[in-house]
Amino acid sequence: MDKVNELKEKGNKALNAEKFDEAVSAYTEAISLDGQNHVLYSNRSAAFAKAGKFQEALEDAEKTIELNPTWPKGYSRKGVAAAGLHDYMKAFAAYNEGLKYDPNSAILLQGRTDTTASALNYMQSHGDIPMDIDPQQTHSRRAPSPPPAKPAEPQKPAEPRVEDMNEEEKKKYFAKKEKELGNAAYKKKDFETALKHYNAAIEHDPTDITFYNNIAAVHFERKEYEECIKQCEKGIEVGRESRADFKLIAKSFARIGNTYRKQENYKQAKVFYEKAMSEHRTPEIKTSLSEVEAKIKEEERMAYINPEKAEEEKEQGNHFFKKGDYSNAVKHYTEAIKRNPDDPKLYSNRAACYTKLAAFDLGLKDCDTCIKLDEKFIKGYIRKGKILQGMQQQSKAQAAYQKALELDPNNAEAVEGYRQCSINFQRNPQEVLKNAMSDPEIQQILKDPAMRMILEQMQNDPNAVKEHLQNPAIADKIMKLLESGIIQIH
């Protein structure tokens, strides 16, 4: 549990520092050690939400509630995640459910109020513009739940009389009519007709950024990316001159970002997503920005891979290892791994350094990585066996050597390692008991009430052993206790 708390604190610090990916990683590792801890899922939900990954945040919030249905914070997490997905009905229901357990919670009450406001805002801003969410974004995010049914609307006022309008009003009136016709055509994917009406709208009123954004949306759908960018840039220029709403300007920048992303020009996409964020921050743009940043990072990692450079770094690592300068050897092996991350020998070499430096946990991780890359890599199992011996986990070390011997029964290092583990089981009983009791796995077995009952049955009735050995899970635990010297069967 100390390790779980340590990882939780690490995640909390990263979350406070807005290092959301680092926070998620820490909470995920903690969850792998304690999968029933509702607080860990709650914290990871918060990290996902901060990163704009609301679907993942929702899943973690629901897991939090499943593990502890009476904990109000779980419902708060669910409300935030659902609102981020524009599923305001679900968000509202989550806040209401949480208030059953804590009616005075300021967070839940404020969340419910904010959700109501956000829902109205969203409905108003998405009323008649079909291009508000780019096709690219709708594939990667869950479709929002429909808004609540609206009450019957009052009878619409009669159409204004054109003859009563001044020239400016007439221009805007006819521009709006052309836009509505364009929107109808766009919904039917009749893009040629939509373009005709949007261009007609601009002829009537060239100062409205919306028309340029809509034309850009048509070109985006038709994969005419250069023209899409051109129209967005024109729209931004017009919007600046006419003091348009910053949200509309942000939309133009975001659409340019989406266009570059479609072209796999992630660095340019990042530039325009950041410009959009500077105009108006939305969860959708933030998520897109995070995703392209991850793409850029991966591209840089792939571009860095160079097996020849990796070999040079490995030789440098070998040189320092032979000199006994293990810290410098680790640096060169680490660089070699960056240059060629799929070579199991590099992880094995670095594991040897970590063993010399008594950094057994890091060495064990490298051994597991090299075995994962190549299940027949004998050296990986032998290194793992030596590290586990250094950690006084004799049974696990013996299992690692056994794996190596299955691949090569005559391997001298594996044979010797296995023999040493066997000798350790036959040492002074008090020393065996002392080492065994320091093994976390042994401690966990002995704390298990069911196992303690089974051990009592075995002590009182030797025939009970055969019955319990029929259960593979119990048999594994009994064998672990036997190997450690905790129990003996005569």
C-alpha positions in Angstrom: 0.0 0.0 0.0 3.0 2.3 0.5 3.7 2.1 -3.2 0.1 2.8 -4.1 0.1 6.0 -1.9 3.4 7.0 -3.3 2.0 6.7 -6.9 -1.2 8.5 -5.9 0.9 11.5 -4.5 3.0 11.5 -7.6 -0.2 11.7 -9.7 -1.6 14.5 -7.5 1.5 16.6 -7.9 1.5 16.1 -11.7 -2.2 17.0 -11.8 -1.6 20.2 -9.8 1.2 21.0 -12.2 -1.1 20.4 -15.2 1.0 17.5 -16.4 -2.0 15.5 -17.2 -0.5 12.6 -19.1 2.0 12.1 -16.3 -0.8 12.1 -13.7 -2.8 9.6 -15.7 0.3 7.3 -15.9 0.9 7.5 -12.1 -2.8 6.8 -11.3 -2.9 3.9 -13.8 0.1 2.3 -12.2 -1.5 2.7 -8.8 -4.7 1.1 -10.0 -2.8 -1.9 -11.3 -1.6 -2.5 -7.7 -5.0 -1.7 -6.1 -7.9 -2.1 -8.5 -10.6 -1.7 -5.9 -9.5 1.8 -4.7 -12.3 4.2 -5.7 -10.2 7.3 -5.0 -7.6 6.3 -7.6 -10.3 6.0 -10.3 -11.7 9.4 -9.1 -8.3 11.1 -9.4 -7.7 9.6 -12.8 -11.1 10.7 -14.0 -10.1 14.3 -12.9 -6.8 14.0 -14.9 -8.6 12.8 -18.0 -11.2 15.6 -17.7 -8.4 18.2 -17.4 -6.8 16.8 -20.5 -10.1 17.0 -22.4 -10.5 13.2 -22.6 -14.0 13.2 -21.3 -15.0 9.7 -22.5 -12.2 8.2 -20.5 -13.1 10.5 -17.6 -16.7 9.3 -17.7 -15.6 5.6 -17.6 -13.5 6.2 -14.6 -16.2 8.2 -12.8 -18.7 5.3 -13.4 -16.1 2.9 -12.0 -15.7 5.1 -8.9 -19.4 5.1 -8.3 -19.5 1.3 -8.9 -16.9 0.8 -6.2 -18.4 3.3 -3.7 -22.0 4.3 -4.6 -22.4 6.6 -1.6 -19.3 8.8 -2.2 -20.6 12.2 -3.5 -17.3 13.0 -5.3 -17.9 10.1 -7.7 -21.1 11.8 -9.0 -19.3 15.1 -9.3 -16.6 13.5 -11.5 -19.4 11.9 -13.6 -21.1 15.3 -14.0 -17.9 17.0 -15.2 -17.2 14.3 -17.7 -20.7 14.1 -19.1 -20.9 17.9 -19.4 -17.6 17.8 -21.3 -19.3 15.3 -23.8 -22.3 17.7 -24.0 -24.5 15.0 -22.5 -26.1 17.5 -20.2 -29.0 15.2 -19.2 -26.6 12.7 -17.8 -24.5 15.4 -16.1 -27.6 16.9 -14.5 -28.8 13.4 -13.3 -25.3 12.7 -11.8 -25.3 15.9 -9.8 -28.8 15.2 -8.5 -27.8 11.7 -7.5 -24.8 12.9 -5.6 -26.9 15.5 -3.8 -28.9 12.6 -2.3 -25.8 11.6 -0.3 -24.6 15.2 0.4 -27.5 17.7 0.0 -25.3 20.6 1.0 -22.3 19.9 -1.3 -21.3 23.2 -2.8 -19.5 21.4 -5.6 -22.5 19.4 -6.6 -24.9 22.4 -6.4 -22.6 24.6 -8.5 -22.1 21.7 -11.0 -25.8 21.4 -11.4 -26.2 25.1 -11.9 -23.3 25.3 -14.4 -24.7 22.3 -16.3 -28.0 24.0 -16.8 -26.3 27.2 -18.1 -24.0 25.2 -20.4 -26.9 23.2 -21.9 -28.8 26.4 -22.8 -25.6 28.0 -24.1 -24.9 24.9 -26.3 -28.4 24.8 -27.7 -28.3 28.5 -28.6 -24.9 28.4 -30.2 -25.7 25.2 -32.2 -29.2 26.2 -33.3 -29.0 26.6 -37.1 -25.3 26.2 -38.1 -24.6 22.6 -39.3 -20.9 23.1 -39.5 -20.2 23.9 -35.8 -18.5 20.5 -35.3 -16.2 19.3 -38.1 -16.8 15.8 -39.5 -13.3 14.8 -38.3 -14.2 15.6 -34.7 -17.6 13.8 -34.7 -15.9 10.5 -35.6 -13.5 10.7 -32.6 -16.0 11.7 -30.0 -19.2 10.3 -28.8 -22.3 11.9 -30.2 -23.9 14.2 -27.7 -27.3 13.2 -26.2 -30.2 15.2 -27.6 -31.2 18.2 -25.5 -34.4 18.0 -23.4 -37.6 18.4 -25.3 -38.5 22.1 -25.6 -41.9 23.4 -24.6 -44.2 24.4 -27.3 -42.9 27.6 -28.8 -45.1 30.7 -29.2 -46.4 31.5 -32.7 -43.6 33.0 -34.8 -44.1 36.6 -35.8 -44.9 37.4 -39.3 -42.1 37.8 -41.8 -40.8 41.4 -41.9 -41.9 43.5 -44.9 -38.9 44.1 -47.2 -40.4 47.3 -48.5 -40.2 48.7 -44.9 -36.5 48.0 -44.6 -33.6 50.4 -45.3 -30.8 49.3 -47.6 -28.5 47.9 -44.9 -31.4 45.8 -43.4 -32.3 44.5 -46.8 -28.7 43.3 -47.4 -28.6 41.4 -44.1 -32.1 40.0 -44.6 -31.3 38.6 -48.1 -27.9 37.3 -46.9 -29.6 35.4 -44.0 -32.0 33.9 -46.4 -29.2 32.7 -48.7 -27.4 31.3 -45.7 -30.5 29.3 -44.6 -30.8 27.9 -48.1 -27.1 27.0 -48.1 -27.4 25.2 -44.7 -30.3 23.2 -46.0 -28.3 22.1 -49.0 -25.3 21.4 -46.8 -27.3 19.0 -44.6 -28.3 17.1 -47.8 -24.6 17.0 -48.8 -25.5 19.0 -51.9 -22.3 21.0 -51.6 -22.4 22.6 -55.0 -25.8 24.2 -54.2 -24.6 25.1 -50.7 -21.6 27.0 -52.2 -23.8 28.9 -54.6 -26.0 30.2 -51.7 -23.1 31.0 -49.3 -21.4 33.0 -52.1 -24.7 34.8 -52.7 -24.9 35.6 -49.0 -21.4 37.2 -49.2 -22.5 39.3 -52.2 -25.3 40.7 -50.0 -23.2 41.1 -46.8 -19.4 40.6 -47.2 -18.8 41.5 -43.5 -20.2 38.4 -41.9 -17.5 35.8 -40.9 -20.1 33.0 -40.7 -20.5 32.8 -44.4 -16.7 32.3 -45.0 -16.7 29.7 -42.2 -19.5 27.8 -43.9 -17.8 27.9 -47.3 -14.7 26.6 -45.7 -16.7 23.7 -44.2 -17.9 22.8 -47.7 -14.4 22.7 -49.0 -13.3 20.6 -46.0 -16.0 18.1 -46.7 -14.9 17.9 -50.4 -11.2 17.5 -49.3 -10.3 20.7 -51.0 -8.0 21.6 -48.2 -6.0 24.5 -49.7 -9.3 26.3 -50.6 -10.6 25.5 -47.1 -7.6 27.2 -45.5 -7.9 30.2 -47.9 -11.6 30.8 -46.9 -10.8 30.5 -43.2 -8.0 33.1 -43.5 -10.4 35.4 -45.4 -13.0 34.9 -42.7 -10.5 35.8 -40.0 -9.5 38.9 -41.8 -13.2 40.0 -42.3 -14.0 39.0 -38.7 -11.2 41.2 -37.3 -12.4 44.2 -39.4 -16.0 43.8 -38.4 -15.2 43.0 -34.7 -16.8 39.5 -34.9 -17.4 37.3 -31.9 -14.1 35.8 -30.8 -15.8 32.4 -30.8 -16.3 32.6 -34.6 -12.7 33.6 -35.1 -11.6 30.6 -32.9 -13.7 28.4 -35.1 -11.9 29.6 -38.2 -8.5 28.9 -36.6 -9.7 25.5 -35.4 -10.9 24.5 -38.9 -7.5 25.4 -40.3 -6.0 23.2 -37.6 -8.3 20.4 -38.6 -7.3 20.8 -42.2 -3.6 20.6 -41.5 -4.3 17.6 -39.3 -6.1 15.8 -42.2 -3.0 16.5 -44.2 -0.9 15.0 -41.4 1.0 18.2 -41.0 0.7 18.0 -37.2 3.1 20.9 -36.4 1.1 23.4 -38.4 -2.1 21.9 -36.9 -0.7 22.6 -33.4 0.0 26.2 -34.3 -3.6 26.9 -35.4 -5.1 25.0 -32.5 -3.1 27.2 -30.2 -4.3 30.3 -32.0 -7.9 29.0 -31.6 -7.3 28.5 -27.9 -6.0 32.0 -27.5 -9.3 33.3 -28.9 -11.7 30.9 -27.1 -10.9 27.8 -25.1 -13.2 24.8 -25.6 -12.8 21.1 -24.6 -12.9 20.0 -28.2 -10.0 22.3 -29.3 -8.1 21.3 -26.2 -8.5 17.6 -27.0 -7.5 18.2 -30.6 -4.4 20.0 -29.5 -3.4 17.2 -27.0 -3.9 14.6 -29.8 -1.7 16.4 -32.3 1.0 17.1 -29.7 1.0 13.3 -29.1 1.4 12.8 -32.8 4.3 15.2 -33.0 6.0 13.5 -30.1 5.6 10.1 -31.7 6.9 11.5 -35.1 10.0 12.9 -33.3 10.5 9.6 -31.5 10.3 7.6 -34.8 12.6 10.1 -36.5 15.2 9.7 -33.7 15.4 5.9 -34.3 18.7 5.0 -35.8 20.1 1.4 -35.3 23.6 2.4 -36.3 23.7 5.1 -33.7 22.2 2.7 -31.2 25.1 0.3 -31.8 27.6 3.1 -31.2 25.9 4.0 -28.0 25.8 0.4 -26.9 29.6 0.0 -27.5 30.1 3.1 -25.4 27.9 1.6 -22.7 29.9 -1.7 -22.8 33.1 0.3 -22.5 32.0 2.1 -19.3 30.5 -1.2 -17.9 33.8 -2.9 -18.2 35.5 0.0 -16.4 32.9 -0.3 -13.5 31.4 3.1 -14.3 27.8 1.9 -14.2 26.1 5.3 -14.1 27.7 6.4 -17.4 27.0 3.0 -18.9 23.3 3.4 -18.0 23.3 6.8 -19.8 24.7 5.3 -23.0 22.4 2.2 -22.9 19.4 4.6 -22.4 20.4 6.6 -25.4 20.9 3.4 -27.4 17.3 2.3 -26.4 15.9 5.6 -27.7 17.7 5.0 -31.0 16.5 1.4 -31.3 13.7 0.7 -28.8 12.9 -2.8 -30.2 16.3 -4.4 -29.4 16.0 -6.6 -26.3 19.8 -6.8 -25.8 19.9 -3.1 -24.9 17.4 -3.5 -22.1 19.3 -6.6 -20.9 22.5 -4.6 -20.8 20.9 -1.8 -18.9 19.4 -4.2 -16.5 22.9 -5.5 -15.7 24.0 -2.0 -14.8 20.9 -1.5 -12.6 21.8 -4.7 -10.8 25.3 -3.4 -10.1 23.8 -0.2 -8.8 21.3 -2.1 -6.6 18.4 -0.4 -8.5 16.6 -3.8 -8.6 13.1 -2.4 -9.4 14.4 -0.6 -12.6 16.5 -3.7 -13.6 13.4 -5.9 -13.2 11.4 -3.6 -15.4 14.1 -3.8 -18.1 14.2 -7.6 -17.9 10.4 -7.8 -18.3 10.6 -5.5 -21.3 13.3 -7.4 -23.1 11.4 -10.7 -22.4 8.3 -9.1 -23.8 10.2 -8.1 -27.0 11.7 -11.6 -27.4 10.2 -14.5 -25.3 13.2 -16.7 -26.3 15.8 -14.3 -25.1 17.6 -16.5 -22.5 19.7 -13.7 -21.1 16.6 -11.8 -20.1 15.4 -14.6 -17.9 18.9 -15.1 -16.3 19.2 -11.4 -15.6 15.7 -11.5 -14.0 16.7 -14.4 -11.9 19.8 -12.7 -10.6 17.8 -9.5 -9.7 15.1 -11.5 -7.9 17.9 -13.3 -5.9 19.2 -9.9 -4.9 15.7 -9.0 -3.8 15.6 -12.2 -1.7 12.7 -13.5 -3.8 14.1 -17.0 -4.2 10.9 -18.7 -5.6 10.4 -16.1 -8.3 14.2 -16.2 -9.1 14.0 -20.0 -9.5 11.0 -19.7 -11.8 13.0 -17.3 -14.0 15.9 -19.7 -14.2 13.5 -22.5 -14.9 12.2 -20.5 -18.0 15.8 -20.1 -19.2 16.4 -23.9 -18.8 13.3 -24.7 -20.8 14.9 -22.8 -23.7 18.4 -24.2 -23.1 18.7 -27.0 -20.6 22.6 -26.8 -20.7 23.0 -23.1 -20.0 25.6 -22.9 -17.3 24.4 -19.6 -15.8 20.8 -20.9 -15.6 21.8 -24.2 -14.1 24.0 -22.5 -11.4 21.3 -19.9 -10.6 18.7 -22.6 -10.2 21.1 -24.6 -8.0 21.7 -21.6 -5.7 18.0 -21.0 -5.3 17.5 -24.7 -4.3 20.4 -24.4 -1.7 18.7 -21.3 -0.2 15.6 -23.3 0.5 17.6 -25.7 2.6 19.4 -23.2 4.7 18.9 -22.5 8.4 15.1 -22.5 9.0 15.2 -19.2 11.0 17.0 -17.4 8.2 14.6 -18.9 5.6 11.7 -17.7 7.7 13.2 -14.2 8.1 13.7 -13.8 4.3 10.3 -15.2 3.5 8.5 -12.8 5.8 10.1 -9.9 4.0 8.6 -11.1 0.7 5.4 -8.9 0.0 3.7 -11.8 -1.7 4.2 -14.1 1.3 2.9 -11.3 3.6 -0.2 -10.9 1.4 -0.9 -14.7 1.5 -0.6 -14.8 5.2 -2.9 -11.8 5.7 -5.6 -13.5 3.6 -8.3 -14.8 6.1 -9.3 -17.6 3.7 -5.7 -18.8 3.4 -5.3 -18.7 7.2 -8.3 -20.9 7.6 -7.0 -23.3 5.0 -3.6 -23.5 6.8 -5.4 -24.3 10.1 -7.3 -27.1 8.4 -4.1 -28.5 6.9 -2.5 -28.5 10.4 -5.4 -30.3 12.0 -6.2 -32.6 9.1 -3.3 -33.6 6.8 -5.8 -35.1 4.3 -7.2 -31.6 3.7 -4.0 -30.8 1.7 -5.1 -33.0 -1.3 -8.5 -31.3 -1.4 -7.1 -27.8 -1.4 -4.5 -28.6 -4.0 -7.3 -29.3 -6.5 -7.9 -25.5 -6.7 -5.1 -24.0 -8.9 -5.2 -20.6 -7.2 -4.9 -22.1 -3.7 -2.3 -24.6 -4.9 -0.1 -21.7 -6.2 -0.2 -20.1 -2.8 0.5 -23.3 -0.9 3.5 -24.0 -3.2 4.8 -20.5 -2.6 4.7 -21.1 1.2 6.3 -24.5 0.8 9.2 -23.0 -1.4 9.7 -20.2 1.1 10.0 -22.6 4.0 7.0 -21.1 5.9 5.2 -24.5 5.9 6.3 -28.1 5.4 4.3 -31.1 4.4 5.5 -34.5 5.7 
